[in-house]
């Protein structure tokens, strides 16, 4: 790109809980109900069915924003957050944002300090332990672009994705249906993501990840191919702990990104990194 989440430009995240007011009753007066919450009104018992709609929010602070193995904030902190809507059928949609600096750092005279992603899709489970997820993701980079050089386009990107999971294993394939991340003639670039996440202790999760970004096209006619400049593989190992009402994490990342394609401000943005974070979902 996640696209890549991570200098603080993103504000807070707003959730939209549904409010429902009912007459109160003591615990002794209210029988248990398998399908929802029961309340007593005079001589009748009314059951409130579970809502088919869920809205959640999330906010997090990261020591830097790493996406697909590449630092997006020049190794500086990132404030990230968003909110998600989910329907019981499996339909979902959401918005997520983070501060960034990579495009402006690489392309002087242009200004893009925010990544604001919008997405929607459908996910569900089947055959017991299997799951699937298909959807569309739009990476939005609002900003000013008066000085785009040869082979460079606005970084706004559209991707389609599909994933399949089995228990704690998952595989996800993303394909750009536009130019991707500011590289001209890069439509049909793809990313294959293999991940494993499993609990190794109480509320302590180990994550393992490997991904392959494969570029298409040639940004500058007659020049080097996008594949030779920008294709790379990334790796990540992470630990996440739920504690004191928040999620605490540490991740170690690395890539084989080439200096020719990924040197920004004198540093390879795909070099090995460590990220620490704290986040909360509400």
C-alpha positions in Angstrom: 0.0 0.0 0.0 -2.4 -1.9 4.3 -0.6 0.2 1.9 2.8 0.6 4.0 -0.4 2.8 8.3 2.5 4.6 9.6 4.1 14.7 12.1 0.7 14.3 13.7 -2.0 15.5 11.4 -4.8 13.0 12.0 -7.4 14.1 14.5 -9.6 11.8 16.5 -11.9 9.0 15.4 -15.6 9.2 15.9 -17.8 6.1 16.6 -21.5 6.0 16.1 -23.1 3.8 18.8 -26.8 3.1 18.6 -28.8 4.2 21.7 -31.8 2.3 22.8 -33.8 3.2 25.9 -36.0 0.5 27.7 -37.8 0.4 31.1 -35.4 -0.9 33.8 -35.9 -4.1 35.8 -34.0 -6.0 38.5 -31.9 -9.0 37.7 -34.4 -11.2 39.5 -37.2 -10.0 37.3 -35.4 -10.4 34.0 -35.2 -14.0 32.5 -32.2 -15.0 30.4 -32.7 -14.9 26.7 -30.6 -16.7 24.2 -31.3 -14.3 21.3 -30.9 -10.9 23.1 -31.5 -8.8 26.2 -34.9 -9.3 27.9 -36.7 -6.6 29.9 -40.0 -6.7 31.8 -42.8 -4.3 31.0 -45.9 -4.9 33.1 -46.8 -8.6 32.6 -45.0 -9.0 29.3 -41.4 -9.9 28.5 -39.9 -8.3 25.4 -36.7 -9.5 23.8 -34.3 -7.0 22.2 -32.7 -8.8 19.3 -29.0 -8.3 18.7 -28.3 -5.4 16.2 -27.3 -6.4 12.7 -25.2 -3.2 12.5 -21.9 -2.6 14.3 -19.8 0.6 14.3 -16.3 0.6 15.8 -13.5 3.1 16.0 -9.8 2.8 16.5 -6.9 5.1 17.3 -3.2 4.4 17.7 0.2 6.0 18.2 3.2 4.4 16.4 6.9 5.1 16.6 6.7 5.2 12.8 4.4 4.1 10.0 5.6 1.1 8.1 3.5 -0.2 5.2 4.5 -3.2 3.2 8.0 -3.0 4.8 8.6 0.7 3.8 8.6 3.6 6.2 6.0 6.2 5.3 7.1 8.8 7.8 10.9 9.0 7.5 11.2 7.0 10.8 9.1 9.6 12.7 6.0 9.0 14.8 2.5 8.5 13.3 -0.9 9.0 14.7 -3.4 6.7 13.1 -7.1 5.9 13.4 -10.4 5.2 11.6 -13.8 3.8 12.0 -15.6 0.7 10.5 -19.1 -0.3 9.8 -20.1 -4.0 9.6 -23.3 -5.7 8.8 -24.3 -9.1 10.1 -24.4 -10.3 6.5 -20.7 -9.8 6.1 -20.7 -6.4 4.3 -18.4 -3.8 5.7 -17.0 -0.3 4.9 -14.6 2.0 6.6 -12.1 4.9 6.6 -8.6 5.0 8.0 -5.9 7.7 8.1 -2.3 8.4 9.1 0.2 11.2 8.7 2.9 10.5 6.0 5.9 12.3 4.5 7.3 9.9 1.9 5.9 11.5 -1.2 6.9 15.1 -0.3 10.3 13.8 0.9 10.9 12.1 -2.5 9.3 14.8 -4.7 10.4 18.3 -3.7 7.8 21.0 -4.4 4.8 18.8 -3.8 2.9 18.5 -0.6 1.2 15.4 0.7 1.1 14.9 4.5 -2.0 12.6 4.9 -3.0 9.2 3.8 -6.8 8.7 4.0 -8.0 5.3 3.0 -11.5 4.3 2.1 -12.7 0.8 1.6 -15.6 -1.6 1.4 -16.0 -5.3 1.0 -17.6 -8.6 2.0 -16.2 -11.2 4.4 -17.6 -14.4 5.9 -16.6 -17.9 7.0 -17.3 -21.3 5.5 -16.6 -25.0 6.1 -16.0 -24.3 9.8 -12.5 -22.9 10.1 -12.2 -21.2 6.6 -12.9 -17.6 5.9 -12.8 -15.2 2.9 -12.7 -11.5 2.3 -13.0 -9.6 -1.0 -13.1 -5.8 -1.4 -11.9 -2.5 -2.8 -9.4 -0.1 -1.3 -8.8 3.5 -2.2 -5.6 5.2 -1.0 -6.2 8.9 -0.9 -3.4 11.4 -0.6 -4.9 14.9 -0.5 -2.3 17.6 -1.2 -0.7 19.9 -3.7 1.1 18.5 -6.8 2.5 21.4 -8.9 6.0 19.9 -9.5 5.6 16.2 -10.6 8.7 15.0 -12.4 9.1 12.5 -15.3 7.7 9.1 -14.5 5.8 10.5 -11.4 2.0 10.8 -11.1 -0.3 11.7 -8.1 0.0 8.9 -5.5 -3.8 8.2 -5.2 -4.2 4.4 -5.8 -7.1 2.0 -6.3 -6.8 -1.7 -5.4 -9.0 -4.7 -5.5 -8.2 -7.5 -3.0 -9.2 -11.0 -2.1 -8.1 -13.1 0.9 -8.7 -16.6 2.2 -7.9 -17.8 5.7 -7.8 -21.0 7.7 -7.7 -20.8 11.4 -4.6 -18.6 12.1 -3.2 -18.6 8.5 -4.2 -16.2 5.8 -3.2 -15.4 2.2 -4.2 -12.1 0.5 -3.8 -10.9 -3.1 -4.1 -7.2 -4.0 -4.1 -5.8 -7.5 -3.9 -2.2 -8.5 -6.5 -1.0 -11.0 -4.8 2.4 -11.4 -1.2 3.6 -11.2 0.1 2.8 -7.8 1.8 5.0 -5.2 2.9 7.7 -7.7 4.7 5.5 -10.2 3.6 6.1 -13.8 2.5 3.2 -16.0 2.2 0.9 -13.0 -1.4 -0.4 -13.4 -1.8 -4.1 -12.6 1.0 -4.1 -10.0 0.2 -6.7 -7.4 1.0 -7.6 -3.8 0.8 -11.1 -2.3 0.6 -11.3 1.5 1.1 -14.5 3.6 0.5 -14.1 7.3 0.2 -16.2 10.5 -1.1 -15.0 13.8 -1.5 -17.2 16.8 -1.7 -16.7 20.6 1.5 -17.9 22.4 0.4 -16.8 25.9 -2.6 -15.2 27.5 -3.6 -12.3 25.2 -0.1 -12.3 23.7 -0.1 -12.8 19.9 2.8 -13.7 17.6 2.6 -12.5 14.0 4.6 -13.7 11.1 4.4 -12.1 7.6 6.0 -12.2 4.2 4.9 -10.2 1.2 5.8 -9.7 -2.5 5.2 -6.4 -4.3 5.5 -7.0 -8.1 5.5 -3.9 -10.2 4.3 -3.7 -13.9 5.1 -1.3 -16.7 7.8 1.3 -17.4 7.4 4.8 -15.8 9.8 6.5 -18.3 9.7 5.3 -21.9 13.0 3.8 -22.8 14.1 3.7 -19.2 14.4 0.9 -16.6 11.3 -1.2 -16.0 9.2 -0.6 -12.9 9.9 -4.2 -12.0 13.6 -3.8 -12.0 13.4 -0.6 -9.8 10.5 -1.2 -7.5 9.6 -4.8 -7.0 10.7 -6.3 -3.7 9.9 -8.7 -0.9 9.2 -7.7 2.7 9.1 -9.6 6.0 7.8 -8.9 9.5 7.7 -10.5 12.9 5.5 -8.9 15.6 4.2 -9.4 19.1 1.0 -7.8 20.4 -0.3 -7.8 23.9 -3.7 -6.8 25.2 -3.2 -5.0 28.5 -4.9 -2.3 30.6 -7.6 -1.8 27.9 -5.2 -1.2 25.1 -3.2 -3.1 22.5 0.6 -2.9 22.8 2.8 -4.0 20.0 6.4 -4.3 18.7 7.3 -5.3 15.2 10.5 -5.9 13.3 10.5 -5.5 9.5 12.9 -5.8 6.7 12.9 -5.9 2.8 15.2 -6.4 -0.1 14.1 -3.1 -1.7 16.7 -1.7 -4.1 18.5 1.5 -3.3 17.9 2.7 -6.9 14.1 2.7 -6.3 13.7 3.4 -2.6 16.4 5.9 -1.5 14.7 8.9 0.0 16.6 11.7 1.8 19.8 9.5 1.6 18.2 6.4 3.2 16.6 3.3 1.9 13.1 3.4 3.2 12.9 -0.4 3.1 15.8 -1.1 5.4 15.3 -3.1 8.6 13.1 -1.2 11.2 11.6 -1.6 14.6 8.1 -0.2 15.4 6.5 0.1 18.8 2.8 1.0 19.2 -0.2 1.4 21.5 -3.7 1.4 20.1 -7.3 1.1 21.2 -10.5 -0.1 19.6 -13.8 1.2 20.9 
